[in-house]
């Protein structure tokens, strides 16, 4: 039986919920939400707490699980989306993180690839029910469109998908 590959992502808002914490990746220099893969023998809750700490330096606790998103192609993984809150620590760069910053919800960076805007909005709505849907914004049409608009970023993304790291 094939093992289901999972990833975890988290939205962390400022206390007034007007700003969201984003990281700028080193391998593909775009702004994203903190997150990553789930390691063997690790729960999804342990994975997101570890990923946020590794990528931001912040110790967090999970406020709630927001959603589960299924990929429609090989560009994405099954993803668990959480909302977390900072309990301690300070912004600390890592070998994965080039920058860490809170952005106004209404003024997100231009280089925020799909599905991050969707995930931020899903979390911000603060619905009671767990969201379960397909990741339709991560598709081959969007990949080609972004290849035309941002060729270097897309090439770096594809290289990162096959495991080659570029640090710039």
C-alpha positions in Angstrom: 0.0 0.0 0.0 1.4 3.4 -1.0 2.1 5.8 1.9 0.1 9.0 1.7 2.6 11.9 1.5 1.4 14.7 3.8 2.4 18.3 4.5 1.4 20.8 7.1 1.0 24.6 6.9 0.0 27.1 9.5 -1.4 30.7 9.6 -0.2 32.7 12.6 -1.9 36.0 13.0 -1.0 39.0 15.1 -3.1 39.3 18.3 -5.5 41.8 16.6 -5.8 39.4 13.5 -4.8 42.2 11.1 -1.5 40.7 10.1 -0.3 37.3 9.2 3.2 35.8 9.7 5.0 34.9 6.4 8.5 33.6 5.6 10.6 34.2 2.5 12.1 30.9 1.5 15.8 30.6 0.5 15.4 27.9 -2.2 12.6 29.7 -4.0 12.6 33.4 -2.8 8.8 33.8 -2.5 6.7 34.6 0.6 4.9 31.6 2.1 3.2 30.4 5.3 5.5 28.3 7.5 5.2 24.6 7.0 6.6 21.5 5.5 6.6 17.7 5.4 5.5 15.3 8.1 8.4 13.0 9.3 8.1 9.3 10.0 6.6 8.6 13.4 5.5 12.2 13.8 1.9 13.5 14.2 0.7 16.3 12.1 0.5 18.5 15.2 4.1 17.7 16.1 5.1 18.4 12.6 3.6 21.9 12.3 4.9 23.0 15.7 8.4 21.8 14.7 8.2 23.4 11.2 7.2 26.8 12.6 10.0 26.7 15.2 12.6 25.6 12.6 11.5 28.3 10.0 10.7 31.2 12.3 12.3 30.7 15.8 8.8 31.0 17.4 7.4 28.5 19.8 3.7 28.1 19.0 0.6 26.3 20.0 -2.1 25.2 17.7 -5.3 27.2 18.0 -7.3 24.9 15.7 -7.1 22.8 12.6 -8.6 24.7 9.7 -8.7 22.3 6.8 -7.5 19.4 4.7 -6.6 19.9 1.1 -6.2 17.2 -1.5 -3.9 17.6 -4.5 -5.3 17.3 -8.0 -1.9 16.7 -9.6 1.8 16.0 -8.7 2.5 19.7 -8.0 1.1 19.5 -4.4 0.7 17.2 -1.5 -2.2 16.4 0.8 -2.0 19.3 3.2 -3.3 19.9 6.7 -3.8 23.6 7.5 -3.7 24.9 11.0 -4.0 28.2 12.8 -1.3 28.7 15.5 -0.4 31.4 18.0 3.0 32.4 19.2 3.7 31.6 22.8 7.4 32.6 22.9 10.6 33.1 20.9 11.9 35.7 18.5 12.1 35.8 14.7 15.2 33.8 13.8 16.4 33.1 10.2 17.4 29.5 9.3 18.9 27.6 6.4 15.4 27.5 4.9 14.3 31.0 5.7 15.6 34.2 4.1 13.2 36.6 5.9 10.4 36.6 8.4 7.7 39.3 8.6 4.1 40.0 9.5 2.1 41.4 6.6 -1.3 43.2 6.7 -4.1 40.9 5.6 -5.2 43.5 3.1 -1.6 44.1 1.8 0.0 40.7 1.2 3.2 40.5 -0.9 2.9 40.2 -4.7 5.1 37.1 -4.8 2.7 34.9 -2.7 2.0 31.8 -4.9 -1.1 29.7 -4.8 -2.6 28.3 -2.6 -1.3 30.6 0.1 -3.7 33.5 -0.4 -6.6 30.9 -0.3 -5.2 29.4 2.9 -4.9 32.8 4.6 -8.5 33.6 3.7 -9.8 30.2 4.8 -8.1 30.7 8.2 -9.0 34.3 8.6 -12.8 33.5 8.1 -12.5 31.4 11.3 -15.2 28.9 10.4 -16.2 26.3 13.0 -16.4 23.5 10.5 -13.3 21.8 9.1 -12.7 22.7 5.5 -12.1 19.7 3.1 -11.5 20.4 -0.6 -9.3 19.9 -3.5 -6.3 22.2 -4.1 -7.5 23.5 -7.5 -5.4 26.7 -7.4 -2.2 24.5 -7.7 -2.5 23.4 -11.3 -0.5 23.1 -14.6 -2.2 26.2 -16.1 -1.0 28.3 -13.2 2.4 26.8 -13.4 2.7 27.7 -17.1 1.3 31.2 -16.5 3.9 31.7 -13.7 6.6 30.3 -15.9 6.0 33.0 -18.4 5.7 35.8 -15.7 8.4 34.5 -13.3 10.6 32.0 -15.2 13.5 31.9 -12.7 11.2 31.4 -9.7 9.3 28.6 -11.4 12.5 26.8 -12.4 13.8 27.1 -8.9 10.4 25.7 -7.6 10.7 22.7 -10.0 14.3 22.1 -8.9 13.2 22.2 -5.3 10.4 19.7 -6.0 13.0 17.2 -7.3 15.2 17.8 -4.3 17.9 20.2 -5.6 18.5 23.2 -3.4 19.6 26.5 -4.5 20.6 29.1 -1.9 20.9 32.7 -3.1 
